[in-house]
Amino acid sequence: MAQKYNTLIMGASYGSLLAIKMLLAGHNVKLVCLPAEADLINSDGIQVKMPVRGRDGLVEINSNDAPGNVEAGGTEAFDPNDFDLIALAMQEPQYKSPGVRELLEKVAKSGKPCMSIMNMPPLPYLARLPGLDASTLRHCYADATVWDSFDPKNMTLCSPDPQAFRPPEEPANVLQVALPTNFKAAAFEDAGATAMLRTIQKDIEDIRLDVDGEKVELPVKLKVHDSVFVPLAKWSMLLTGNYRCIGPDDMVSIKEAVHTDLEKSRAVYKWVGELCAAMGAAPADQVPFEKYANAAQGLAKPSSAARALFGGAPNIERVDCLVKTIATQKGMHNDSVEQTVKNVDARLEMNRSKA
């Protein structure tokens, strides 16, 4: 491989999935995470378990066997100026936390290319979407001010389509992939930064892992697209599945949220797709409903947003709020989406009053 890139990933839970792909491709990764996670990663590496087509069970991958180097530390352990790429892999409300906020400010001021793999698009990315006034969306963020120092040209969004979770019975350096789909990134405005992403894409595509003496191609690729709307394909999925896990009184799995009333789910999915089209997305930027509904059959847990809300979280990522706000601006309305937003608002209010 011609060049090794150094990537700083803020967030080691979901960030471990991107990290293991970068490491197997020969690039180096530093992870920003909690002390207990950092200690485990620095002593035992990252372990990722994923399903691979044609093989029974899960394939286990350990970063200790990868050509790239990994190191983990706290918010003051690394200088963003030392990296070629910064990846944002925390939940959006975490960026206002002490320590994280200050590191994010350093990232913004470094001017380094920054790729988000959050469900909630960073405000500077939304500023890149033609005809959208990002300043009207600030209320959807836990703290919009953390994004103020970023230049939109340095920010891109990578749709976090792959689903993964930390198995509760496993140590904190273990991640299990439930849905091994691809990360879909929009190009940067800068051609050089985009060329770097395309190089990483190819390096990840070339990975072959030795499993029981057989060279195996792994799922979860990085795909770089010219359209800024491609990562928004996740919005239909989030509003149809993830946020509809959240009922007035309890939560259900993503599978139940989607398949209990498939026609209603189809209608929500189509409506969010129409909103993206009204913003400028092309049909090719979207994922067909049937493909998503089929994938949702394997998502037997409630979404992370639902689990956080019913665990008492005072803030979660509000893509539901974002979609509703933009739709209102476009003169669009959907009863199911309105009800979802009400359910989330009510549960957040309850959590905050208890706190």
ROTI-356593 format. One line per field, with one value per residue (C-alpha): residue number from 1; y, x, z. Coordinates in steps of 0.2 Angstrom, whole numbers, m for minus. Layout:
BEGIN
resi <- (NUM; ...)
Y <- (Y; ...)
X <- (X; ...)
Z <- (Z; ...)
END
This chain:
BEGIN
resi <- (1; 2; 3; 4; 5; 6; 7; 8; 9; 10; 11; 12; 13; 14; 15; 16; 17; 18; 19; 20; 21; 22; 23; 24; 25; 26; 27; 28; 29; 30; 31; 32; 33; 34; 35; 36; 37; 38; 39; 40; 41; 42; 43; 44; 45; 46; 47; 48; 49; 50; 51; 52; 53; 54; 55; 56; 57; 58; 59; 60; 61; 62; 63; 64; 65; 66; 67; 68; 69; 70; 71; 72; 73; 74; 75; 76; 77; 78; 79; 80; 81; 82; 83; 84; 85; 86; 87; 88; 89; 90; 91; 92; 93; 94; 95; 96; 97; 98; 99; 100; 101; 102; 103; 104; 105; 106; 107; 108; 109; 110; 111; 112; 113; 114; 115; 116; 117; 118; 119; 120; 121; 122; 123; 124; 125; 126; 127; 128; 129; 130; 131; 132; 133; 134; 135; 136; 137; 138; 139; 140; 141; 142; 143; 144; 145; 146; 147; 148; 149; 150; 151; 152; 153; 154; 155; 156; 157; 158; 159; 160; 161; 162; 163; 164; 165; 166; 167; 168; 169; 170; 171; 172; 173; 174; 175; 176; 177; 178; 179; 180; 181; 182; 183; 184; 185; 186; 187; 188; 189; 190; 191; 192; 193; 194; 195; 196; 197; 198; 199; 200; 201; 202; 203; 204; 205; 206; 207; 208; 209; 210; 211; 212; 213; 214; 215; 216; 217; 218; 219; 220; 221; 222; 223; 224; 225; 226; 227; 228; 229; 230; 231; 232; 233; 234; 235; 236; 237; 238; 239; 240; 241; 242; 243; 244; 245; 246; 247; 248; 249; 250; 251; 252; 253; 254; 255; 256; 257; 258; 259; 260; 261; 262; 263; 264; 265; 266; 267; 268; 269; 270; 271; 272; 273; 274; 275; 276; 277; 278; 279; 280; 281; 282; 283; 284; 285; 286; 287; 288; 289; 290; 291; 292; 293; 294; 295; 296; 297; 298; 299; 300; 301; 302; 303; 304; 305; 306; 307; 308; 309; 310; 311; 312; 313; 314; 315; 316; 317; 318; 319; 320; 321; 322; 323; 324; 325; 326; 327; 328; 329; 330; 331; 332; 333; 334; 335; 336; 337; 338; 339; 340; 341; 342; 343; 344; 345; 346; 347; 348; 349; 350; 351; 352; 353; 354; 355)
Y <- (0; 17; 28; 25; 38; 42; 44; 50; 43; 51; 37; 19; 10; 12; 19; 2; m4; 9; 7; m11; m9; 5; m6; m21; m9; m5; 13; 19; 24; 33; 31; 44; 35; 32; 27; 9; 7; 14; 3; m13; m7; m3; m20; m32; m23; m21; m36; m36; m50; m50; m62; m66; m73; m91; m95; m101; m91; m75; m71; m64; m50; m44; m28; m36; m46; m31; m22; m5; 2; 6; 17; 23; 38; 52; 68; 76; 62; 67; 83; 84; 92; 76; 67; 66; 62; 64; 53; 58; 42; 48; 51; 69; 74; 68; 82; 95; 85; 93; 87; 82; 99; 106; 92; 96; 114; 109; 98; 112; 124; 111; 113; 94; 84; 78; 63; 60; 43; 49; 47; 66; 76; 89; 106; 111; 97; 103; 120; 111; 106; 118; 128; 123; 136; 126; 141; 136; 118; 123; 118; 100; 99; 95; 110; 118; 130; 115; 116; 134; 134; 122; 127; 116; 113; 102; 92; 77; 64; 45; 36; 24; 10; m5; m9; m14; m16; m20; m37; m34; m50; m45; m33; m15; m18; m30; m25; m36; m32; m36; m29; m29; m16; m2; 15; 28; 44; 60; 68; 82; 99; 98; 86; 81; 75; 66; 57; 51; 44; 35; 28; 21; 14; 4; m2; m8; m17; m26; m33; m52; m60; m77; m88; m106; m106; m97; m79; m72; m55; m46; m35; m17; m7; 12; 19; 37; 46; 62; 67; 76; 68; 49; 49; 56; 39; 34; 46; 35; 20; 30; 37; 21; 9; 17; 31; 21; 9; 23; 21; 32; 19; 6; 2; m12; m19; m12; m27; m25; m6; m10; m26; m25; m13; m15; m4; 10; 8; 9; 25; 33; 27; 34; 51; 54; 49; 62; 75; 71; 72; 90; 95; 89; 71; 60; 43; 34; 42; 32; 14; 4; 1; m18; m19; m10; m20; m36; m30; m25; m43; m46; m31; m40; m26; m9; 5; 14; 29; 20; 11; 27; 36; 21; 21; 39; 49; 68; 70; 59; 62; 70; 66; 65; 83; 88; 79; 86; 104; 103; 95; 110; 122; 113; 112; 93; 84; 66; 60; 45; 56; 69; 56; 49; 67; 69; 52; 57; 74; 67; 54; 67; 79; 65; 60; 78; 81; 66; 71)
X <- (0; 7; 2; m3; m16; m18; m36; m42; m59; m69; m79; m74; m90; m97; m81; m73; m81; m74; m57; m56; m58; m45; m33; m35; m32; m15; m20; m17; m30; m31; m48; m54; m64; m67; m52; m59; m61; m44; m35; m44; m40; m22; m19; m30; m34; m51; m62; m76; m88; m97; m107; m99; m109; m106; m100; m109; m108; m98; m80; m70; m57; m44; m34; m19; m18; m20; m6; m12; m8; m22; m20; m34; m34; m44; m49; m32; m22; m21; m18; m30; m16; m6; m20; m25; m43; m55; m70; m84; m92; m100; m119; m122; m127; m110; m101; m106; m98; m83; m67; m76; m82; m64; m57; m70; m66; m48; m53; m63; m48; m36; m45; m42; m55; m69; m80; m96; m103; m116; m135; m137; m128; m117; m124; m109; m113; m131; m124; m117; m135; m141; m156; m156; m154; m145; m147; m166; m162; m151; m165; m164; m146; m142; m130; m128; m114; m101; m102; m100; m81; m81; m79; m93; m80; m70; m85; m93; m106; m105; m121; m120; m130; m121; m129; m118; m119; m108; m114; m118; m109; m93; m79; m80; m68; m79; m91; m104; m111; m129; m131; m115; m120; m109; m103; m109; m99; m102; m87; m78; m78; m59; m53; m38; m48; m60; m45; m39; m56; m56; m39; m46; m61; m50; m39; m54; m61; m44; m44; m44; m44; m36; m50; m46; m33; m46; m44; m61; m68; m77; m93; m94; m85; m83; m91; m88; m102; m102; m120; m121; m138; m133; m130; m148; m155; m153; m167; m180; m173; m172; m190; m197; m188; m177; m188; m204; m197; m202; m220; m229; m226; m213; m201; m201; m188; m184; m191; m207; m208; m206; m216; m231; m239; m229; m240; m239; m220; m219; m229; m217; m202; m209; m214; m196; m189; m200; m194; m176; m181; m189; m172; m163; m159; m160; m169; m152; m147; m161; m162; m177; m190; m190; m171; m173; m188; m179; m163; m175; m180; m163; m164; m172; m167; m174; m164; m150; m161; m175; m164; m156; m173; m180; m164; m167; m156; m160; m154; m153; m150; m165; m165; m184; m184; m173; m185; m200; m193; m187; m203; m213; m202; m207; m225; m225; m234; m235; m246; m235; m219; m228; m233; m216; m209; m222; m217; m199; m203; m214; m201; m187; m197; m201; m182; m177; m190; m184; m166)
Z <- (0; m5; 9; 27; 34; 52; 58; 74; 79; 92; 100; 102; 103; 85; 80; 82; 67; 56; 65; 62; 43; 43; 53; 42; 27; 34; 41; 59; 71; 87; 97; 109; 123; 142; 152; 155; 136; 132; 145; 137; 119; 123; 132; 121; 105; 97; 94; 81; 77; 61; 50; 33; 18; 16; 33; 49; 65; 67; 61; 75; 70; 82; 79; 85; 69; 58; 49; 55; 73; 86; 102; 113; 125; 133; 126; 130; 123; 105; 94; 79; 69; 69; 59; 40; 44; 59; 61; 73; 80; 96; 98; 95; 113; 119; 110; 123; 137; 146; 137; 122; 118; 119; 108; 95; 95; 92; 78; 70; 71; 64; 47; 45; 34; 46; 42; 53; 56; 67; 63; 67; 53; 60; 57; 46; 34; 33; 28; 12; 6; m7; m2; 16; 30; 43; 56; 57; 63; 78; 91; 85; 93; 111; 110; 92; 98; 97; 78; 76; 73; 58; 40; 30; 17; 29; 34; 26; 32; 31; 32; 47; 39; 47; 63; 78; 97; 112; 119; 137; 142; 134; 138; 132; 118; 109; 96; 87; 70; 67; 50; 39; 26; 19; 25; 12; 12; 2; m6; 2; m6; m7; m21; m11; 4; m7; m15; 2; 5; m11; m8; 9; 0; m11; 3; 12; m3; m5; 12; 13; 30; 34; 42; 45; 30; 18; 12; 16; 9; 23; 22; 28; 15; 13; m3; m8; m18; m27; m21; m4; m2; m2; 17; 20; 13; 32; 37; 29; 39; 55; 54; 49; 61; 74; 81; 79; 92; 104; 110; 123; 136; 130; 117; 103; 92; 75; 67; 76; 72; 54; 52; 63; 50; 34; 24; 37; 37; 18; 18; 31; 22; 5; 13; 20; 3; m5; 8; 3; m16; m12; m5; m21; m19; m34; m35; m36; m19; m10; m4; m9; 5; 1; 4; 21; 26; 23; 33; 47; 49; 57; 69; 85; 97; 100; 93; 103; 103; 111; 124; 129; 131; 141; 151; 157; 145; 145; 127; 112; 93; 86; 67; 70; 75; 60; 47; 55; 55; 37; 31; 39; 30; 14; 18; 20; 34; 40; 55; 59; 60; 70; 83; 83; 87; 101; 109; 109; 116; 130; 135; 135; 146; 158; 159; 162; 175; 185; 183)
END
